[in-house]
Amino acid sequence: MTDDEKYMMMALDEAHKALERDEVPIGAVVVCRGRVVGRGHNLTEALTDVTAHAEMQAITAASATLGGKYLTDCTLYVTVEPCLMCAGALGWSQVARVVYGAGDDKRGYHTQCAAPFHKRTQVVGGVLADECAALMRDFFKNKR
């Protein structure tokens, strides 16, 4: 198992926490030099806040842990491609890498903007994509 897969599994654990709360099952983990410094999962329903996405929760936690707003030595792992709002926040944080699982052809950042991240940010998609996509697919299938 690669490091990217290991940390994506942790993000999937966060997504399962969201699922248990009947939230859209997306999870995120921020890793800095091999140490998890932030985690989060969707809390939009619980907090009645449209900005309470998994990535936003993880960014806030990581910034608090590290004591600064910039995440230049960090990688964010998220189970689904970030939306434009989250991608913008990741850009402002200057995160070094964004690793996501499943793509999102409806609300993913790529549907509205090709390059919302900081110019040095590396983006990797498709890590454990099948597992991440299945969680989302099953959630929405059960909602219908």
Number of C-alpha atoms within 10 A of each C-alpha: 5 8 9 16 15 13 23 27 23 21 29 27 20 24 27 19 20 23 19 11 13 15 18 23 28 29 31 33 31 30 21 18 9 11 9 17 19 22 25 28 30 30 24 16 14 12 10 9 11 10 15 19 22 29 32 22 20 26 27 16 18 26 17 13 12 13 9 11 15 18 23 15 12 23 24 28 31 34 36 30 25 26 19 19 16 22 23 18 17 25 21 15 19 20 25 22 23 22 25 25 26 24 19 15 10 10 14 19 22 18 12 12 13 9 14 19 25 19 10 12 19 13 14 14 17 16 23 18 16 11 16 26 18 12 20 18 13 11 16 12 9 7 8 5
